[in-house]
Amino acid sequence: MRPVDVLGLNVEAASGGPLVLLREHDAPYRVLPMAIGTPEAIAIGLALGHEVPPRPLTHDLLATLIHDLHAQVDHVEVTELREGTFHAELTLRGPTGVRRLDSRPSDAIALALRVDAPVYVSEEVLDEAGAILQVVSEDDLADDDLAAEDEAVDEEVIEAEVARFRALLDDIDPARLADIGDIADAVRDADVEAPAPAAGTAEAGEGEVDAVDDDEDDDIDDGIRTVDDLDDLDAAGDEDPDDVGDAGDEDDGPGGPTRP
């Protein structure tokens, strides 16, 4: 059994019914909420506030009866949680010995508060229904408020950007979008990777320069041969025209004039 303190009363959010909260006296300070009836909640609330009603209530009468019979409430135990219902036992000590009585937890707690009797809860019940509550300081609340404000500012910025983007879309001509699509397709088609140079050859830039130089050399050689051909024609001009024609017929083959 674990000693507990009667922390106070609360209201269940779902049903609006009253709850009594029991907190473990030692670490880890688990809190056990139990649903109770309205009359029992009033009796517990009056005892917690040390208020005496003008006429005795049921638990006040029971406490007086136990005292007048020379007995006392030794302690109260919340023993088990069976099918969603808490069960408790009230231990009385009197002239005839110790008696353990079955009781509802709410009645036993209301009576224990009036006679200053300790309250215990079994470890099994705390493990099954207890919870550790986190204490939130004012600084934590302030940090949460700042975080909420930052979140609100971020949402405002996002909404403003979305609105600006929508306005931009409204100003765009659909025909321009089609032209942009055609340009994008042309650029994508032209973006073809050049083949890598074969092994053992020079790099692409160097090979191109060599090819251009070779073409220029061929053009110069062709120019020189052309001048030589003109000299030959001039020399042939002194000969008989018929001989020149015969010589051209002999030199021309399938590939054209033979170059020296």
PALO-165386 format. One record per residue (C-alpha): residue number from 1; residue in three letters; x, y, z. Coordinates in steps of 0.25 Angstrom, whole numbers, plus 5000, padded with zeros to 4 digits. Layout:
N
n, res, X, Y, Z
NUM, ALA, X, Y, Z
...
END
This chain:
260
n, res, X, Y, Z
1, MET, 5000, 5000, 5000
2, ARG, 5005, 5014, 4997
3, PRO, 5001, 5026, 5005
4, VAL, 4993, 5037, 4998
5, ASP, 4988, 5051, 5001
6, VAL, 4974, 5056, 4997
7, LEU, 4979, 5066, 4987
8, GLY, 4965, 5072, 4984
9, LEU, 4953, 5072, 4975
10, ASN, 4951, 5074, 4960
11, VAL, 4941, 5072, 4949
12, GLU, 4942, 5061, 4938
13, ALA, 4942, 5068, 4925
14, ALA, 4934, 5058, 4917
15, SER, 4923, 5056, 4927
16, GLY, 4924, 5068, 4936
17, GLY, 4923, 5059, 4948
18, PRO, 4931, 5061, 4961
19, LEU, 4945, 5055, 4963
20, VAL, 4953, 5053, 4975
21, LEU, 4968, 5054, 4973
22, LEU, 4978, 5045, 4981
23, ARG, 4993, 5048, 4980
24, GLU, 5004, 5039, 4984
25, HIS, 5011, 5044, 4996
26, ASP, 5025, 5040, 4991
27, ALA, 5032, 5040, 4978
28, PRO, 5028, 5038, 4967
29, TYR, 5015, 5045, 4972
30, ARG, 5005, 5038, 4963
31, VAL, 4991, 5044, 4963
32, LEU, 4979, 5035, 4964
33, PRO, 4965, 5042, 4959
34, MET, 4953, 5035, 4964
35, ALA, 4938, 5038, 4959
36, ILE, 4929, 5040, 4971
37, GLY, 4915, 5045, 4974
38, THR, 4910, 5059, 4976
39, PRO, 4907, 5057, 4991
40, GLU, 4920, 5051, 4994
41, ALA, 4927, 5062, 4987
42, ILE, 4920, 5072, 4995
43, ALA, 4924, 5064, 5008
44, ILE, 4939, 5064, 5004
45, GLY, 4939, 5078, 5000
46, LEU, 4933, 5083, 5013
47, ALA, 4944, 5074, 5020
48, LEU, 4955, 5079, 5012
49, GLY, 4951, 5094, 5015
50, HIS, 4949, 5091, 5030
51, GLU, 4935, 5096, 5029
52, VAL, 4924, 5091, 5039
53, PRO, 4910, 5090, 5034
54, PRO, 4899, 5096, 5043
55, ARG, 4893, 5082, 5043
56, PRO, 4901, 5069, 5043
57, LEU, 4902, 5062, 5030
58, THR, 4903, 5047, 5028
59, HIS, 4918, 5046, 5030
60, ASP, 4918, 5055, 5041
61, LEU, 4908, 5047, 5049
62, LEU, 4916, 5034, 5046
63, ALA, 4929, 5040, 5051
64, THR, 4921, 5044, 5064
65, LEU, 4916, 5030, 5065
66, ILE, 4929, 5023, 5064
67, HIS, 4935, 5033, 5075
68, ASP, 4924, 5031, 5084
69, LEU, 4925, 5016, 5083
70, HIS, 4940, 5017, 5088
71, ALA, 4945, 5013, 5074
72, GLN, 4954, 5020, 5064
73, VAL, 4956, 5019, 5049
74, ASP, 4970, 5014, 5048
75, HIS, 4972, 5016, 5033
76, VAL, 4965, 5015, 5019
77, GLU, 4970, 5006, 5007
78, VAL, 4967, 5007, 4993
79, THR, 4969, 4992, 4990
80, GLU, 4965, 4989, 4975
81, LEU, 4959, 4994, 4962
82, ARG, 4949, 4983, 4958
83, GLU, 4942, 4985, 4944
84, GLY, 4944, 5000, 4945
85, THR, 4939, 5002, 4959
86, PHE, 4948, 5005, 4971
87, HIS, 4947, 4997, 4984
88, ALA, 4952, 5001, 4998
89, GLU, 4952, 4996, 5012
90, LEU, 4950, 5004, 5025
91, THR, 4959, 4998, 5037
92, LEU, 4953, 5001, 5050
93, ARG, 4960, 4999, 5064
94, GLY, 4951, 4998, 5076
95, PRO, 4949, 4990, 5090
96, THR, 4946, 4978, 5082
97, GLY, 4958, 4978, 5073
98, VAL, 4961, 4982, 5059
99, ARG, 4949, 4981, 5048
100, ARG, 4951, 4983, 5033
101, LEU, 4938, 4988, 5026
102, ASP, 4935, 4988, 5011
103, SER, 4933, 5002, 5007
104, ARG, 4931, 5012, 4995
105, PRO, 4944, 5020, 4994
106, SER, 4937, 5033, 4994
107, ASP, 4930, 5030, 5007
108, ALA, 4943, 5025, 5013
109, ILE, 4950, 5037, 5009
110, ALA, 4940, 5047, 5014
111, LEU, 4940, 5040, 5028
112, ALA, 4955, 5039, 5028
113, LEU, 4956, 5054, 5026
114, ARG, 4947, 5057, 5038
115, VAL, 4955, 5048, 5047
116, ASP, 4969, 5050, 5042
117, ALA, 4971, 5036, 5038
118, PRO, 4982, 5032, 5027
119, VAL, 4978, 5028, 5013
120, TYR, 4985, 5017, 5005
121, VAL, 4984, 5012, 4991
122, SER, 4989, 4999, 4986
123, GLU, 5001, 4999, 4977
124, GLU, 4993, 4991, 4966
125, VAL, 4982, 5002, 4966
126, LEU, 4993, 5013, 4964
127, ASP, 5000, 5005, 4953
128, GLU, 4987, 5003, 4946
129, ALA, 4979, 5016, 4948
130, GLY, 4990, 5026, 4953
131, ALA, 4997, 5037, 4945
132, ILE, 5009, 5046, 4947
133, LEU, 5005, 5060, 4945
134, GLN, 5015, 5070, 4940
135, VAL, 5016, 5083, 4947
136, VAL, 5016, 5095, 4938
137, SER, 5022, 5108, 4943
138, GLU, 5019, 5122, 4939
139, ASP, 5032, 5123, 4930
140, ASP, 5027, 5111, 4923
141, LEU, 5014, 5117, 4920
142, ALA, 5020, 5130, 4916
143, ASP, 5029, 5122, 4906
144, ASP, 5017, 5114, 4901
145, ASP, 5010, 5128, 4898
146, LEU, 5022, 5133, 4891
147, ALA, 5022, 5120, 4882
148, ALA, 5007, 5122, 4879
149, GLU, 5010, 5136, 4875
150, ASP, 5021, 5132, 4866
151, GLU, 5012, 5122, 4860
152, ALA, 5001, 5132, 4857
153, VAL, 5012, 5141, 4851
154, ASP, 5017, 5130, 4842
155, GLU, 5003, 5127, 4837
156, GLU, 5000, 5141, 4834
157, VAL, 5013, 5142, 4826
158, ILE, 5009, 5129, 4818
159, GLU, 4995, 5134, 4815
160, ALA, 5001, 5147, 4810
161, GLU, 5011, 5140, 4801
162, VAL, 5000, 5131, 4796
163, ALA, 4991, 5143, 4793
164, ARG, 5002, 5150, 4786
165, PHE, 5005, 5137, 4777
166, ARG, 4990, 5136, 4774
167, ALA, 4990, 5150, 4769
168, LEU, 5002, 5148, 4761
169, LEU, 4996, 5136, 4754
170, ASP, 4983, 5144, 4751
171, ASP, 4992, 5154, 4743
172, ILE, 4999, 5144, 4735
173, ASP, 4994, 5142, 4720
174, PRO, 4992, 5127, 4717
175, ALA, 4997, 5130, 4703
176, ARG, 5011, 5134, 4709
177, LEU, 5011, 5121, 4717
178, ALA, 5010, 5113, 4704
179, ASP, 5021, 5121, 4698
180, ILE, 5030, 5118, 4710
181, GLY, 5026, 5103, 4709
182, ASP, 5031, 5103, 4695
183, ILE, 5044, 5109, 4699
184, ALA, 5046, 5100, 4710
185, ASP, 5044, 5088, 4701
186, ALA, 5054, 5093, 4691
187, VAL, 5065, 5096, 4701
188, ARG, 5063, 5082, 4707
189, ASP, 5064, 5075, 4693
190, ALA, 5077, 5083, 4690
191, ASP, 5083, 5079, 4704
192, VAL, 5089, 5066, 4699
193, GLU, 5102, 5061, 4705
194, ALA, 5114, 5061, 4695
195, PRO, 5120, 5047, 4693
196, ALA, 5133, 5045, 4700
197, PRO, 5146, 5044, 4692
198, ALA, 5152, 5031, 4689
199, ALA, 5163, 5025, 4697
200, GLY, 5177, 5029, 4692
201, THR, 5172, 5041, 4685
202, ALA, 5174, 5056, 4689
203, GLU, 5163, 5064, 4697
204, ALA, 5151, 5069, 4689
205, GLY, 5156, 5084, 4689
206, GLU, 5170, 5080, 4684
207, GLY, 5165, 5071, 4673
208, GLU, 5156, 5082, 4668
209, VAL, 5168, 5091, 4667
210, ASP, 5177, 5081, 4660
211, ALA, 5165, 5078, 4650
212, VAL, 5164, 5093, 4646
213, ASP, 5179, 5094, 4644
214, ASP, 5179, 5082, 4635
215, ASP, 5168, 5088, 4627
216, GLU, 5175, 5101, 4625
217, ASP, 5188, 5093, 4621
218, ASP, 5180, 5086, 4610
219, ASP, 5174, 5099, 4605
220, ILE, 5188, 5105, 4604
221, ASP, 5193, 5093, 4596
222, ASP, 5181, 5094, 4587
223, GLY, 5184, 5108, 4584
224, ILE, 5199, 5105, 4581
225, ARG, 5194, 5094, 4572
226, THR, 5185, 5103, 4565
227, VAL, 5196, 5113, 4562
228, ASP, 5204, 5102, 4556
229, ASP, 5193, 5098, 4547
230, LEU, 5192, 5112, 4542
231, ASP, 5206, 5112, 4539
232, ASP, 5204, 5099, 4531
233, LEU, 5193, 5105, 4524
234, ASP, 5201, 5117, 4520
235, ALA, 5212, 5108, 4515
236, ALA, 5202, 5100, 4507
237, GLY, 5197, 5113, 4501
238, ASP, 5209, 5114, 4492
239, GLU, 5206, 5100, 4486
240, ASP, 5196, 5096, 4476
241, PRO, 5182, 5096, 4481
242, ASP, 5179, 5082, 4476
243, ASP, 5191, 5077, 4484
244, VAL, 5186, 5083, 4496
245, GLY, 5172, 5077, 4495
246, ASP, 5179, 5063, 4492
247, ALA, 5188, 5065, 4504
248, GLY, 5175, 5068, 4513
249, ASP, 5168, 5056, 4508
250, GLU, 5180, 5047, 4512
251, ASP, 5181, 5053, 4526
252, ASP, 5166, 5053, 4530
253, GLY, 5162, 5040, 4536
254, PRO, 5150, 5036, 4544
255, GLY, 5154, 5045, 4555
256, GLY, 5157, 5058, 4547
257, PRO, 5170, 5065, 4544
258, THR, 5182, 5059, 4551
259, ARG, 5190, 5068, 4560
260, PRO, 5205, 5068, 4560
END
